[in-house]
Structures are given as structure tokens and as C-alpha cells.
């Protein structure tokens, strides 16, 4: 089986929307309540304006997209511009086979090469698979906010995991855009 990790393109938006849909419609992993379609996913990808990476993992000779990961703004304030928030999603059949780890390693290597100081992963709880995945690439649990979101008839806790990517220098170094560094994978 041929497995590859590569930068996502707008042509991947439909596959990405299909992967994300069950996380929105049938789970509490996402706090969205309506699954975005391909056009919305494409808009989100393009909204990063080359600053943040969107990556996909593919399988087979045809390069079928089976997962995606991306980094984006952690919070919308200038002081946070040195920190990214990360997300990773796989088709359920691909979980536990190492594909998520390959994808997430590439994402973390890339944002590290871009010069970001920290990455944050916000995880709805419980979510043992995603916790293991985050911790396997260097994230550490930093806190839990109790009953932060309400979805599917219940209150949901949200955990925060943080990964130090680079030294937090004073003054901070300006991160490079993804369009300049491209995907980096030190595997």
C-alpha cells in the first residue's frame, strides 16, 4: 500500500469535507453543528492566504485522500501570532494504522520550520485516540475546561494540549509563511 503525505490543494476540498462530515454530524469531536461542504472547505483553505499549512495523507496508487491536518490562528489577537492551533482528521478506517502519526509529524515539522514558538491542540473529551496522537508528537496536557460546549444532548469538556516548537525568544522571531517554507517532514 502506497501512503503519501503532501500539501493539500483546493482540489482536495471535496475529500476533506467528506472526511470531516461524520465528525460534525455524528460525534462531539467538532463543535460545529452543520458540516461544511466542499466550497466552504475550499474557502477555509484559501483563507489561510499561504500562511498556514493544510496537509493530506493519501493511500493507494490513485492517491485517495484518507486524512487531513492543518494549522491556523490560535486566537485572533496580535500577541498570539507566534502560536498555532492544530487539527487532524482521518477516515475512521485509517485510525490506528500510523497514518495519523505520519500526517501529524509532517504538520508539526512544518510549523516548527516556519518558526512558530508553540502549537496548541484543543480536544473535546473523551478522545483517547487524539490524545495519544498528540502526545506521540510531543504535546503535553496543559488543562481542561469543564462543560465548555453543549452538543448532542450533553455538556462536553475540552482539553488543551501544548507543544513547544521553538524557543520563545525575546523579541519573538516572525514565523515564515507556509508558502515560503513548503511542507517539511523530518521522518
C-alpha positions, 0 to 999 in steps of 0.5 A: 500500500502506497501512503503519501503525505503532501500539501493539500490543494483546493482540489482536495476540498471535496475529500476533506469535507467528506472526511470531516462530515461524520465528525460534525454530524455524528460525534462531539469531536467538532463543535460545529453543528452543520458540516461544511461542504466542499466550497466552504472547505475550499474557502477555509483553505484559501483563507489561510492566504499561504500562511498556514499549512493544510496537509493530506495523507493519501493511500493507494496508487490513485492517491485517495485522500484518507486524512487531513491536518492543518494549522491556523490562528490560535486566537485572533489577537496580535500577541498570539501570532507566534502560536498555532492551533492544530487539527487532524482528521482521518477516515475512521478506517485509517485510525490506528494504522500510523497514518495519523502519526505520519500526517501529524509529524509532517504538520508539526515539522512544518510549523516548527520550520516556519518558526512558530514558538508553540502549537496548541491542540484543543480536544473535546473529551473523551478522545483517547485516540487524539490524545495519544496522537498528540502526545506521540508528537510531543504535546503535553496536557496543559488543562481542561475546561469543564462543560465548555460546549453543549452538543448532542444532548450533553455538556462536553469538556475540552482539553488543551494540549501544548507543544513547544516548537521553538524557543520563545525568544525575546523579541519573538522571531516572525514565523515564515509563511507556509508558502515560503517554507513548503511542507517539511517532514523530518521522518 
